[in-house]
Structure formats: C-alpha cells, structure tokens
Amino acid sequence: MAILGARQVGKTTLARQLIERHAGPHHLFDLESPKDLARLQEPELVLGRLSGLVVLDEVQRLPEIFRVLRVLVDRPEGGIRFLLLGSAAPELLRQSSESLAGRIAYYELNPLDLTAYSEPNWAPIPIETGQ
C-alpha cells in the first residue's frame, strides 16, 4: 500500500498510528535520514530478513527500491507487508506502478481544507491585547 500526498499533510503521523495498532513486528525506515539510507544500500539483503510491517517513509528518495520490493512481495514465503509513504509526484507513481503493477494500492492524503465545511462549528477566540 502507498500513501501519497504533499509534504506535511500527515502521512508519517498516520503511519505511526497504523504501526501502534499493528499486532506483529514492524520496521520504520525514514529515507530522509542518512542513517536509514545507509542501512538500505543493499535493500534486498536488509529488507529480505524482515517480517511484519515495513514502512518506507519518503520512498521517492530511493527510486531503485521498487524493483527490490517487487521481488520481496512475490516471495512465496511472504510474511512481509510494505507501507510506502511519499509525494504524489508523477515520477514516483510511474516508477512504482511499473515495478509493482497489480501489487500496490494507492491512497492520497490531502491537506485539511476548512472550506469543505459548509457550517463551521468553531468560532474565533478573542485575543486580549492587555490594554
């Protein structure tokens, strides 16, 4: 599964909540972290040893990983599920859809839009200036 969307819309927060509810083992790789990028220099060796839920945050930073994911998803022994988080960039969609065709579902997380509510149930809070 892939959750796509602009920066700061809550993809990582949503993934962390899913991890908390996941009953089995889980692994989180933040591909903006130099440490996690270094750990994935040989992604098939690292990811191939894991089981459970594997979250790859900012997956667009490592586009070559999609071929490896296809191999791992197709393994008969299974036991591993991937949650990919990234931007909805056309290049990311093309790369993932070519490598993971029929193996991935996309969900787009849009930013909160207050104009979508016809009758807001909130009111501004008056600010006292101290005068």
Contacts in CASP RR format, 6 or more apart in sequence:
PFRMAT RR
TARGET T0000
AUTHOR 0000-0000-0000
METHOD contacts of the structure
MODEL  1
MAILGARQVGKTTLARQLIERHAGPHHLFDLESPKDLARLQEPELVLGRL
SGLVVLDEVQRLPEIFRVLRVLVDRPEGGIRFLLLGSAAPELLRQSSESL
AGRIAYYELNPLDLTAYSEPNWAPIPIETGQ
1 81 0 8 1.000
1 82 0 8 1.000
1 83 0 8 1.000
1 84 0 8 1.000
1 104 0 8 1.000
1 105 0 8 1.000
1 106 0 8 1.000
1 107 0 8 1.000
2 59 0 8 1.000
2 83 0 8 1.000
2 84 0 8 1.000
2 85 0 8 1.000
2 86 0 8 1.000
2 96 0 8 1.000
2 104 0 8 1.000
2 105 0 8 1.000
2 106 0 8 1.000
2 107 0 8 1.000
3 11 0 8 1.000
3 14 0 8 1.000
3 15 0 8 1.000
3 83 0 8 1.000
3 84 0 8 1.000
3 85 0 8 1.000
3 86 0 8 1.000
3 107 0 8 1.000
3 108 0 8 1.000
3 109 0 8 1.000
4 11 0 8 1.000
4 85 0 8 1.000
4 86 0 8 1.000
4 87 0 8 1.000
4 88 0 8 1.000
4 92 0 8 1.000
4 93 0 8 1.000
4 106 0 8 1.000
4 107 0 8 1.000
4 108 0 8 1.000
4 109 0 8 1.000
5 11 0 8 1.000
5 86 0 8 1.000
5 87 0 8 1.000
5 88 0 8 1.000
5 108 0 8 1.000
5 109 0 8 1.000
5 110 0 8 1.000
6 87 0 8 1.000
6 88 0 8 1.000
6 111 0 8 1.000
7 87 0 8 1.000
8 111 0 8 1.000
9 109 0 8 1.000
9 110 0 8 1.000
9 111 0 8 1.000
10 109 0 8 1.000
11 57 0 8 1.000
11 85 0 8 1.000
11 86 0 8 1.000
11 109 0 8 1.000
12 30 0 8 1.000
12 57 0 8 1.000
12 85 0 8 1.000
14 109 0 8 1.000
15 28 0 8 1.000
15 55 0 8 1.000
15 57 0 8 1.000
15 83 0 8 1.000
15 85 0 8 1.000
16 28 0 8 1.000
18 53 0 8 1.000
18 83 0 8 1.000
19 26 0 8 1.000
19 28 0 8 1.000
19 53 0 8 1.000
19 55 0 8 1.000
22 52 0 8 1.000
22 53 0 8 1.000
24 52 0 8 1.000
24 53 0 8 1.000
25 50 0 8 1.000
25 51 0 8 1.000
25 52 0 8 1.000
25 53 0 8 1.000
26 52 0 8 1.000
26 53 0 8 1.000
26 54 0 8 1.000
26 55 0 8 1.000
27 50 0 8 1.000
27 52 0 8 1.000
27 53 0 8 1.000
27 54 0 8 1.000
27 55 0 8 1.000
28 55 0 8 1.000
28 57 0 8 1.000
29 36 0 8 1.000
29 39 0 8 1.000
29 40 0 8 1.000
29 54 0 8 1.000
29 55 0 8 1.000
29 56 0 8 1.000
29 57 0 8 1.000
30 36 0 8 1.000
30 57 0 8 1.000
30 58 0 8 1.000
31 37 0 8 1.000
31 40 0 8 1.000
31 56 0 8 1.000
31 57 0 8 1.000
31 58 0 8 1.000
31 59 0 8 1.000
31 61 0 8 1.000
31 62 0 8 1.000
32 57 0 8 1.000
32 58 0 8 1.000
32 61 0 8 1.000
37 61 0 8 1.000
37 62 0 8 1.000
39 46 0 8 1.000
40 46 0 8 1.000
40 47 0 8 1.000
40 62 0 8 1.000
40 65 0 8 1.000
43 62 0 8 1.000
43 64 0 8 1.000
43 65 0 8 1.000
43 68 0 8 1.000
44 68 0 8 1.000
44 71 0 8 1.000
44 72 0 8 1.000
47 54 0 8 1.000
47 68 0 8 1.000
47 69 0 8 1.000
47 72 0 8 1.000
47 80 0 8 1.000
48 72 0 8 1.000
48 80 0 8 1.000
50 80 0 8 1.000
51 79 0 8 1.000
51 80 0 8 1.000
52 79 0 8 1.000
52 80 0 8 1.000
52 81 0 8 1.000
53 81 0 8 1.000
53 82 0 8 1.000
53 83 0 8 1.000
54 80 0 8 1.000
54 81 0 8 1.000
54 82 0 8 1.000
54 83 0 8 1.000
55 82 0 8 1.000
55 83 0 8 1.000
55 84 0 8 1.000
55 85 0 8 1.000
56 62 0 8 1.000
56 65 0 8 1.000
56 82 0 8 1.000
56 83 0 8 1.000
56 84 0 8 1.000
56 85 0 8 1.000
57 85 0 8 1.000
57 86 0 8 1.000
58 85 0 8 1.000
58 86 0 8 1.000
59 65 0 8 1.000
59 84 0 8 1.000
59 85 0 8 1.000
59 86 0 8 1.000
59 92 0 8 1.000
59 96 0 8 1.000
60 86 0 8 1.000
60 87 0 8 1.000
60 89 0 8 1.000
60 91 0 8 1.000
60 92 0 8 1.000
63 91 0 8 1.000
63 92 0 8 1.000
63 95 0 8 1.000
66 95 0 8 1.000
66 96 0 8 1.000
66 98 0 8 1.000
66 99 0 8 1.000
66 100 0 8 1.000
67 99 0 8 1.000
69 82 0 8 1.000
69 84 0 8 1.000
69 99 0 8 1.000
69 100 0 8 1.000
70 99 0 8 1.000
70 100 0 8 1.000
70 103 0 8 1.000
72 80 0 8 1.000
72 82 0 8 1.000
73 80 0 8 1.000
73 82 0 8 1.000
73 100 0 8 1.000
73 103 0 8 1.000
74 103 0 8 1.000
84 96 0 8 1.000
84 104 0 8 1.000
86 92 0 8 1.000
88 108 0 8 1.000
93 106 0 8 1.000
96 104 0 8 1.000
97 104 0 8 1.000
114 120 0 8 1.000
END
